[in-house]
Amino acid sequence: MKKILLMVTMVLGLSVLAQAQTKERQHKTPEQRAERVTGMLQKKLSLSAEQSAKVKTIMLAQATQMESLKANKSDDKKANREAFKTQLQKTDSELAAVFTADQNKTYSEFKAKLKERFKGGHGMMAHNRKGGMKNPAQRAERMTGMLQKKLNLSDDQSAKVKAIFVARAAQVDSLKAKNPGDRKANREAFKALKQDTDKQLQAVLTADQQKTYIELKAQMKERHKGKRDGVTTPKEG
């Protein structure tokens, strides 16, 4: 259910991830999530106090409805997707009535960027459009392309980076097959693998590129902090 919700919200663009769970994995309340999203939109769109109040009311209604939909244990995934889609479209329509023309334009551009990020997968993990995993070579190619663009890699660097990510993606698939149900073991293994990847990348990147890479990882971590919170709004590969 959470994967369905995340996919629908990201594809539709209204995808602002809320704060992560507590150590006990408790979700924030609809009020807290609405407050967070409103704060983000207030900053992105320079909302007035009156607009912020209206946006918060809209987002609270959405968060409450989403909570209700998540509680629905129906096995009808198609119906659930349609319900989420309808709710998000309703929210967009209500927000459009609150925003100015310029704000609506900025909001549309922001959603488009989020949708584009979703296409690349969540962080280091890329899913295809049908929800399956791309093979190691494809995932490595996508990740290398992203870093090539972000870090201005040379052809030699790109070749080395791709080799690193191909090896990493293959190891991730192997780990998943080895411990499919042991999340704790997988987390520790993935963590060690990430650290090893970072160490190998450091030997390839220049000092400036390493600095940009660290900043990029920090941004990705912040974006994905609340990926399990499941209100509006991106595994290993």
Helices and strands as residue ranges (DSSP letters): H 2-12, H 30-45, H 49-71, H 77-98, H 101-119, H 136-151, H 155-178, H 183-202, H 207-223
